[in-house]
């Protein structure tokens, strides 16, 4: 999922460099959403890992 966020970020940078403002804005928005979604999933998995590890001992 983080790979997709990076891909959309690169698309946004390239589109912005060539002057496609609407496409750059859309790609940047998608990249931002995917990045924050990745962070939330990562934090949930990290918390679940700590909870599971503490209960097992």
Wavefront OBJ file of the C-alpha trace (Angstrom):
o trace
v 0.000 0.000 0.000
v 2.863 2.327 0.714
v 4.150 1.547 -2.770
v 0.915 2.863 -4.284
v 1.211 6.064 -2.228
v 4.743 6.602 -3.532
v 3.632 5.892 -7.117
v 0.847 8.482 -6.896
v 3.251 10.962 -5.305
v 5.665 10.551 -8.226
v 2.770 10.947 -10.686
v 1.734 14.143 -8.892
v 5.263 15.552 -9.065
v 5.620 14.737 -12.757
v 2.159 16.118 -13.597
v 2.918 19.284 -11.635
v 6.211 19.750 -13.463
v 4.460 19.528 -16.826
v 1.716 21.943 -15.774
v -1.200 19.548 -15.359
v -2.543 21.123 -12.182
v -5.774 19.160 -11.934
v -4.104 15.795 -12.476
v -1.331 16.702 -10.038
v -3.850 17.742 -7.417
v -5.863 14.544 -7.826
v -2.779 12.319 -7.688
v -1.467 14.155 -4.631
v -4.810 13.735 -2.867
v -4.845 10.006 -3.596
v -1.247 9.685 -2.393
v -2.084 11.523 0.825
v -5.123 9.320 1.519
v -3.179 6.120 0.849
v -0.280 7.264 3.028
v -2.498 8.043 6.017
v -4.400 4.802 5.513
v -1.077 2.950 5.555
v -0.046 4.718 8.771
v -3.344 3.848 10.482
v -3.105 0.189 9.472
v 0.521 0.087 10.627
v -0.362 1.552 14.034
v -3.289 -0.840 14.503
v -1.072 -3.813 13.660
v 1.653 -2.527 15.988
v -0.809 -2.159 18.884
v -2.254 -5.597 18.162
v 1.262 -7.025 18.178
v 2.012 -5.516 21.585
v -1.311 -6.696 23.014
v -0.819 -10.217 21.703
v 2.756 -10.397 22.941
v 1.832 -9.264 26.452
v -1.045 -11.734 26.747
v 1.102 -14.680 25.674
v 3.614 -14.305 28.543
l 1 2 3 4 5 6 7 8 9 10 11 12 13 14 15 16 17 18 19 20 21 22 23 24 25 26 27 28 29 30 31 32 33 34 35 36 37 38 39 40 41 42 43 44 45 46 47 48 49 50 51 52 53 54 55 56 57
